[in-house]
Amino acid sequence: MPSEQGKDPASLAALDVRQALVLTIDGPTASGKGTIAQRVAQALGFYYLDSGALYRVTALAATRAGVNLDDAPAIAAIGAHLPVRFEPDGRVLLAGDDVSDAIRTEQAGQAASRVAVHPALRDALLALQRGFQHVPGLVADGRDMGTVVFPQAALKVFLTATPESRADRRYKQLIEKGISANLMALLQDLQQRDARDQSRAVAPLKPAQGAYVLDSTGLDVDQTVEQVLNRWAARR
């Protein structure tokens, strides 16, 4: 193999991207894709990208700046210069401020869904997301990882579950954190988000071509992770 010494950084980055494997996990809100993606990344020794966090951070940055979430040009400008950093310990920093908890609230999720409909923002974040692709590989979760961001992925998973199951999971998560919640309100919110994500003009939520559609309604986390890893081994 030729030595990489003496090559410019851009050439090395391009080589890194070409050799890096990618596994994408897309799915609707509260399908558990984040938890599953993290576990799969740990099992494979891959990097991990939570693309949804980028939209949540963008929405939070916009809110803090007093920008209307429906102002597409202004939102895109924020996304294009987003001072976000993901720490190895799982923390998410916005301009040095730890926003890990702030971006995980139900309100933050609703705000992220609103800004995600802007094509200009999706374009602005595209290069940022692809920059996470490094050797040996990347597990990326979101809503358009397999359809738009990483269409060349070695395996594309579409993780889903019934709205009732997803609402129940979210309800239990919130209660465990000491946050009051209403199950019916959560279910209604999930259904509204599904409709918005599936009907948007750009990168609508849907399984990528050739994706492995996995319904986790009757599965726990370990069983779901095992299904994904088995499919990965079979595809390899």
DASULMO-V564005 format. One record per residue. RES is the residue in three letters. SS is DSSP state (A for helix, B for strand, O for the rest). PHI is phi as a letter, one per 20 degrees, with the letter a starting at -180 (none if undefined). PSI is psi in whole degrees, -180 to 180 (NA if undefined). Layout:
BEGIN
res;ss;phi;psi
RES;SS;PHI;PSI
RES;SS;PHI;PSI
END
This chain:
BEGIN
res;ss;phi;psi
MET;O;none;132
PRO;O;f;146
SER;O;f;143
GLU;O;e;-7
GLN;O;f;135
GLY;O;n;-12
LYS;O;f;150
ASP;O;f;156
PRO;A;g;-37
ALA;A;f;-39
SER;A;f;-41
LEU;A;f;-40
ALA;A;f;-42
ALA;A;f;-41
LEU;A;f;-41
ASP;A;f;-44
VAL;A;f;-42
ARG;A;f;-35
GLN;A;e;-12
ALA;O;e;131
LEU;B;e;150
VAL;B;c;134
LEU;B;c;121
THR;B;d;144
ILE;B;c;104
ASP;B;d;165
GLY;O;r;169
PRO;O;f;173
THR;O;g;136
ALA;O;m;25
SER;O;e;-9
GLY;O;n;11
LYS;A;f;-34
GLY;A;f;-48
THR;A;f;-45
ILE;A;f;-44
ALA;A;f;-42
GLN;A;f;-44
ARG;A;f;-41
VAL;A;f;-42
ALA;A;f;-42
GLN;A;f;-42
ALA;A;f;-35
LEU;A;e;-11
GLY;O;m;30
PHE;O;e;164
TYR;B;f;164
TYR;B;c;136
LEU;B;c;120
ASP;B;e;91
SER;A;f;-31
GLY;A;f;-30
ALA;A;f;-31
LEU;A;f;-39
TYR;A;f;-36
ARG;A;f;-42
VAL;A;f;-41
THR;A;f;-46
ALA;A;f;-40
LEU;A;f;-44
ALA;A;f;-40
ALA;A;f;-44
THR;A;f;-44
ARG;A;f;-29
ALA;O;e;-2
GLY;O;m;23
VAL;O;e;134
ASN;O;f;130
LEU;O;f;-13
ASP;O;e;0
ASP;O;e;89
ALA;A;g;-50
PRO;A;g;-41
ALA;A;f;-39
ILE;A;f;-42
ALA;A;f;-39
ALA;A;f;-38
ILE;A;f;-44
GLY;A;f;-34
ALA;A;f;-23
HIS;O;c;39
LEU;O;f;116
PRO;O;e;64
VAL;B;d;146
ARG;B;b;134
PHE;B;d;120
GLU;O;e;152
PRO;O;g;-26
ASP;O;e;5
GLY;O;n;-8
ARG;O;f;149
VAL;B;d;124
LEU;B;d;134
LEU;B;d;109
ALA;O;l;39
GLY;O;n;-8
ASP;B;e;130
ASP;B;f;111
VAL;O;d;20
SER;O;g;-45
ASP;O;e;-37
ALA;A;f;-31
ILE;A;e;1
ARG;A;d;7
THR;O;f;163
GLU;A;f;-38
GLN;A;f;-40
ALA;A;f;-37
GLY;A;f;-40
GLN;A;f;-40
ALA;A;f;-40
ALA;A;f;-40
SER;A;f;-33
ARG;A;f;-44
VAL;A;f;-23
ALA;O;f;-14
VAL;O;f;-11
HIS;O;e;114
PRO;A;g;-37
ALA;A;f;-36
LEU;A;f;-42
ARG;A;f;-39
ASP;A;f;-41
ALA;A;f;-33
LEU;A;e;-8
LEU;A;f;-51
ALA;A;f;-37
LEU;A;f;-44
GLN;A;f;-43
ARG;A;f;-21
GLY;O;f;-10
PHE;O;e;-6
GLN;O;f;108
HIS;O;c;156
VAL;O;f;140
PRO;O;e;-19
GLY;B;r;176
LEU;B;c;136
VAL;B;d;119
ALA;B;d;130
ASP;B;d;149
GLY;B;r;-142
ARG;O;c;-19
ASP;O;c;27
MET;A;f;-44
GLY;A;e;-25
THR;A;e;-34
VAL;A;c;-52
VAL;A;f;-46
PHE;O;c;66
PRO;O;f;-16
GLN;O;e;7
ALA;O;g;142
ALA;O;f;-31
LEU;B;b;132
LYS;B;d;121
VAL;B;d;136
PHE;B;d;106
LEU;B;e;125
THR;B;c;176
ALA;O;a;164
THR;O;f;151
PRO;A;g;-38
GLU;A;f;-42
SER;A;f;-42
ARG;A;f;-40
ALA;A;f;-40
ASP;A;f;-41
ARG;A;f;-47
ARG;A;f;-40
TYR;A;g;-47
LYS;A;f;-39
GLN;A;f;-44
LEU;A;f;-42
ILE;A;f;-40
GLU;A;f;-28
LYS;O;e;0
GLY;O;n;19
ILE;O;d;125
SER;O;f;145
ALA;O;b;155
ASN;O;d;120
LEU;A;g;-44
MET;A;f;-37
ALA;A;f;-38
LEU;A;f;-43
LEU;A;f;-45
GLN;A;f;-41
ASP;A;f;-42
LEU;A;f;-42
GLN;A;f;-38
GLN;A;f;-41
ARG;A;f;-41
ASP;A;g;-47
ALA;A;f;-41
ARG;A;f;-44
ASP;A;f;-35
GLN;A;f;-23
SER;A;d;-3
ARG;O;f;151
ALA;O;f;-35
VAL;O;d;131
ALA;O;l;56
PRO;O;f;152
LEU;O;f;117
LYS;O;a;158
PRO;O;f;140
ALA;O;f;158
GLN;O;g;128
GLY;O;m;8
ALA;O;f;150
TYR;B;e;108
VAL;B;e;118
LEU;B;d;113
ASP;B;e;113
SER;O;e;15
THR;O;g;-45
GLY;O;d;16
LEU;O;d;149
ASP;O;e;-178
VAL;A;f;-48
ASP;A;g;-42
GLN;A;f;-39
THR;A;f;-44
VAL;A;g;-43
GLU;A;f;-41
GLN;A;f;-43
VAL;A;f;-44
LEU;A;f;-37
ASN;A;f;-42
ARG;A;f;-37
TRP;A;f;-46
ALA;A;f;-38
ALA;A;f;-38
ARG;A;f;-31
ARG;O;f;NA
END
